[in-house]
């Protein structure tokens, strides 16, 4: 097996960890700004700034968690396979260019939303300049190229050490114990294949955008919407799956119990590869022009993707801590509760993907409720736990249990998303900067949410002081 020490990539892991602990609070403050606006505490600010913040907050955080979770997974994989660091840094540089372009767009109040459904970027209503859509498409193109390079390099590196069939665990399905393949390799393979397919769909989507931009002719809006949600839904799921790959590789360090690839795990993740490509249809239930068959497929696939993940990962995590002497600290606690947050958010997502429920919850605050749950209380905690593990090993630093600040993070996160859930149950619409009188209680919910935001900010501040600052000090050794 080709191998390279993880010490060959300490700067890469450190770079992305540092970017996350810097950018996550900044992008999070844009979310705070939005809730302040909805709570009617910022009456003198133009609503266009709300939509510009929503665009950068959404795109920025989705891109940040996707890229950071992948960078941490690559760092773990470098124990087993040999990467070409130059390719990783080229992708990192391109990602940086894309982010800078998105910040420029925010400054000119570009605000079609993080979902940028066609043809919204071209409909400025006089708010943003005519050149903004050009820059936006360039930003998306640069980011797409960057992440496609990452996926291809990861597949190349793994393929030099493992056969493709063993990367997917097919030998385990056939009852063979050898060769031994780390679960992180299986998850990375699934993420790379699905990611390349999703990014290929994004290329087609961008072609339609460029077609309209250059010719002035309209494209088929429903087709572009399908491509947009296919690409976006798969990518945000992969951000979570990449974090799970880190969990598989890091959590056993603290439970002192191996997490090998098993037949149920191989079955589950191969099913995920198939089903995650079709689950996005649940975003288009209200598009009645869609064939009924794809709506049925969307609901079935949405249910199906939840079952393997729940059985293998969530129950597996619980089995790892049941009656075991676990070393509880910043890393292990955040990994554990992040996985449980994924379960809670995933359950809410499955509810929303049910046609009967979606009929009531579509475009209400239930939608940001479920994705903030599996992002804020899920993948973000897993990333913070992965960073804590890396820092502790690199600095020979003993992580403390930190139960109080983690409790504040959890109370704050769940209190914050609960206001979204209540809003969804009471028909408060999402994407509204100013709530109409019929749903004026949405402003009250936003005010209560800000109280919980304060708890999150305290927990994050303690983490940054206890763990984050170590990223900017000289390393003693690498993990």
N, C-alpha and C positions, 0 to 999 in steps of 0.2 A: 504494500500500500504506500503510495506517495504521501509524504507527510511533511509538514512544516510546523515549527513551534509557534504557538500563539504569540510568542515574543516578537515575531516578525511583523506583527501588525499593532503594536501598542499605540503608535501615534494615530492610526486610523480610528481605533476604538475611542481613544481619548478625545480626538477631534470631534467625533459625532456626539459623544457624551457631553462635551462642553457646549456644543451648539444647542443641544437639547435643553440643558439647564439654563441657558441664556434665553433662547427663543420661546420656550414654553411659557414662562411667566409673561413675556411681552405679548405674545399672541393671546394668552389668556386674558390679559387686561382689555383687549379689544372686546372680548365677550362680556366683561364687566361693564364696559362702556355701553354695550347694547342693552343690557338689563337696566342700567341707569336710565337710558333713554326711554325704555318701555315703562319704567316706573314713574315717568313724568318729572324726573329730577333735573333734566337738562332742557328746559323749554326754549332756550334761545339758540339752539344748534339746529342747523338744517337737517331734515330727515335723510337727505342724500348721504350724509356722513354715516348714518346708521347702516345703509345698504353697502357702502364702501367697506365699512368695518366687517359686515357680515361676509362679504366676499373674501377679504384677506384672512379673517379669522378662520373661516371654514377651509378654504384652500390651503392656507398656511399650516394649520394644525394637522389636517389629514396628510399633507405631504410630509410634515415633520415626523409624525408617528410612523408613517410608512417607511421613510428613509432611515430613521434611527433604529427601528426594530430590525430592519434588514441589515444595517451596519453591525448591530450587536450579534445577530445570527451569523454573519460572516466571520466575526471575531471568534465565535465559538467553533465554527466549522474549520477554522485555520489550524485547529488541533489535529484534524484528520486529513485535510487536503491542502494542496499548495496553490495559493492565489498569486496573481501578478499584481502587486500593489499599485503599479502605474495605472492599470485600468480602473482600480477603485478610486484613485485620486482624480482621474479624469472625470469620472462620473460625479464625484463630489464637487469638483469645480463647476461643472455644468449645472448641477443642482443649485449652487450658489448664484449663478447668473440668472437662473429662472426665478429664484426668490427675490433678487434685487429688482427685476422687472415687475414682479407683483407688487412690491412696495411702492415703486414709482406710480403704478396704476392706482394704488390707494390714495396717493397724494393728489391725484386729479379726480378723485371721487368716482372711480370706475366701480360700478356696483350692480352687475347682473346677477349676483348671488354666487355662492360657491358651486352651485350645480350648473351655472352658465348655460341653461337650456337654449338651444337654437330657437329663434334668432335674437335672444335677449341682448347679447353683447353689441348688436348693431342698433339697438333701440335706446339711445341715450336720453331722449327727451330734453336735449340741450344741456345735460348735466356734465358729461365727460366729452373731451375733444374727439374729433374724428379719427385721430391716429391711435386712440386707445385700443380699439379692437385689433389693430395690426400688432401692437406690442403684446397684447394678451395672447394672441395665437403664436407669436414667436416664443413667449414664455412657456406655453404648454408644449410646444415642439421641443424646446431645449430640455425641459424636464422629462418628457417622454423618451428622448434619446438617451439621457443620463441613466434612467432606470432600466431601459432595455439593455444597455451595456452591462449594468450590474447583473441582471438576470443571466445574460449570455456568459459572462465571465464565471459566475457561480456554477452554472451547468458544466462549463468546460473544465473547471477545477475538479468538480466531483467526478466527472466522467473519466478523468485520468487515473483515479484511484478505485473506482467502482464501476461494475457493469451497470448499464441503464436499468436492467431488470432488478438488480439487487438494490439500486437506489430507491426503487419503488416498493421494495419489500416483497417482490413476487416469489423469491426463493423461500421466504417465511410462509407464504400462503401455500407453497408446495410441501411444507413440513420439514424444511431444511434449516438447521440452526446456524450453519456456516455459509458464507462468511458473515461475521458479526458486523452489523451496520448500525451506527448510532441513530436513534430516533430523529435527531436534529437533521441528519442527511435526508431522511424520508420526507420530513416537513419541508425542508428547503427545496427538494425536487418538486414536490407538489406546488409550492409557491412559485417556482421558476416557470414551470410549464403553464400554469394558469395565468401568471403574470405576463408571459410573452403573448399569450392569446389575447389577454385584455389590452395590452399595449398595441397590438396589431389592430384591434378594433378602434383604438384611439386614433391610429393613423388614418383609417377610413373616415372617422368622424371629422378629423381636421381637414381632410380633403374637401369635404362638403362646406366647412366653414370658409376655407380659402376660396372655394369656387364662388360663393356668394360675395366674398370680399373683393375679389378681382373682377368679377363679371357683373355684379349687381343682380344676378338672377337668383331666385329662391330655390332652395333644395327641399326635399321631402322632410318636413319637420318631424313627423312621427318616426321615420327611419333614423334620423339623426338623434332623436330622443332615445330610441332603443340602444343605439351605439353608445351614447353618453352614459346611460345608466348601467349598461353592461360593463363598460370600462370602469366606471366609478365604483359600482357595487362590488365587483371582484377585487379591485385594488384595496378598498377599505377592509374587506374580509382578510386579504393577505397580510395587511398590517398586523391584524390580530394573530393570524396563524404564525407569522414570523416570531412574534413574541412568545407563542407557545413553544416554538422550537427552542428558544432560549430557556424557557422554563424546564423542558425536558433535560437540558444539558446542565443547568445550574442547580436546580432544586435538590437533586440527590446529594449535592455537597453538604447540605444542611440536615438531610434526613438520614444520611449514611446508609442509603439503600439504593441499589441500582435501579435504573428505569430502562430496561432493555426493550428492543423492538419485539413485539409479540404478534401473533396472528390477528387478534382483535384490533390492534393498533394499525396493522397493515391494511386490513379490510376497511377500517374506518376512514383512513386518510385517502385511500384510493377512491372510496365513495365520495369523499369531499371534493376531490378533483373533478369528478363527473358532475355532481349536483350543484356546486358553487357557480358553474357556468350558466345555469338556468334559473337560479333563484331570483335574479334581478327583475323578472317579469312582475313580481309583486309590487313594483313601483308604478306599474302602468295599468292597474285595474280600472282606473277611471277613463282610460283611453278606449272608448267603446268600439273604435274602429279595429282594434286588435282582434285577431281570431280568438274565439272562446277557448280553444285548445291550449293556447300558450298561457292563458290566465290560470287554467287548471294545472298546467305544468309548473307555473310559478309558485302556486301554493304548495304543491307536492314537494318540489325541490327545496323550498324554504323550510318545510318541516324536516325533510331528509337531511339537510346539512346540519341541523341542530342535534340530531340523535347520535351520530358517531362522535362528535366533539364532546358531547355530554358524557357518554359512556366511557370513552377512553381517557379524556383529559381531566374532566372534573372529578369523576369517581376515582381516577388514578391518583390525582392530587390528594384527595381525602384519604385514600388508602395509604399514601406515603406518610401521613401524619398520625394515623389512627394507632394509638398505643405505642408510639415511638417517641424516643427522646430527641426531639427536633431542636436544633440550634436556632432559636428565634432571634432575629436581629433585623436591621433595616432591610436587608436583601430578602431574606426568607419570608418575612411578614408581608412585604409588598408584593412579592411573587404570588404568595398564597391568596391574599385578598384581591389582587388583580385578576386572578383566575376566577374567583368567585364573582367578581364584578362582571366579567364576561358572561357568566352564567345568567346573572340577573338581567343584564341588558339583552342577552340573546333570547331570554324568555319573553321579554316585552316586544322584541322584534318579531318573534314567531306569532304573538298575538296580533300584531299589526299586519302581518302577512296573511292572516286569515281573512278571506273575502268579506265575511259578515262584519268583522270588527273594523276592517279597513274602510268600509263604507261610512263608518262613523268617525274614524280617527284620521282619515286622509287629510293632509294639510292642516292638521291641528298640532298643538304643542306636544302631542304624544310622540310624534316623529323625532323632534330633537331630544325628547326625554329618553327614548331607547338608545339613540346613538351617542348621546352624552354619557349614558350609563356605561356602555361597553368601551367608550373611549376614556372618559375621565376616571371612572371607577374600575376600569379594566386594563386596557393596553398601556395607559400612562403609568399606572402603578407598576405594571410588569417591567416597563422600560426603566423606571426609577430604581426598581429592584435589581435589574441587570446592571445598571450603571454602578450601583452601590457594591455589587459583587466585584466588578472589574476594579473599582477604585481600591477596595479593601485588599485585593490581591496585589495590585500594582504598588501600593504604598505600605504593604505589610501592616495594615491598619485593622484593629479589631472593631468590628461594627457593634454598636450597642443596640439593645432591644428596641428602644425608641417607641414604646407602646403609647405614650401620651400624644406625641405629634402624629403618629399614624392614626390614632383614634380621632384626632381632630380632622385629619384628611378624610377619613371615612364618613364621619358625621356630616362634615361639610359637603362632601360629594353627594351623598345620598339625600341630604336635605335639599341641596340645590336641584337635583333632578326630580325630586318629589314634586316641587312646584311646577315643573314642566308636565309631569304626569297628571296632576290635578287640573292643570290648564287644558290638557288634552281631553280629559273626562268631561270637562265643562264647556267644550267646544271653542276654546280660545284658539284663533288661527295662528299659524306660524308665519314668519317673514313679515310681520306687521311692526312698523316702527311706532305707530300710534294706534292704540286700540279704539275702535268705535264704541259708542255708549252701550251697545248690546252686550259687549264682553269687557266692560270697563274693569271687572275684577282681575283681568289679566295684569293690570298695573300693580294691584295689591300683591299678587303672586310674585311679580318681579321684585318688589320691595322686600318681601320675606326672603326671596332667594339670595339677596345681597347679604343678609345676615350670615347665611351659610357660606357664602363666598369668603367672608372674613375669616372663617375657621379654616378654609382651604388655604388661604394666604398665609396664615400663621404656620400651618403644617408644612407648607412648601418652604417657607423662610427657614424653619428649623432644619429641614433636609438640606437646603442649600448651604447652611452654615456647617452642618455636621458632615456632609458627604460632598456636596457640590464644589466647595472651595478647594478640596483636595485635588481636583482635576487640574488646577492651575499651579500646583506645586510640583517640583521635580519628582519623578517616579523612582522608587528604589528597585523594583523589579516588576515583571509583568505576570499576568495570570495565564 
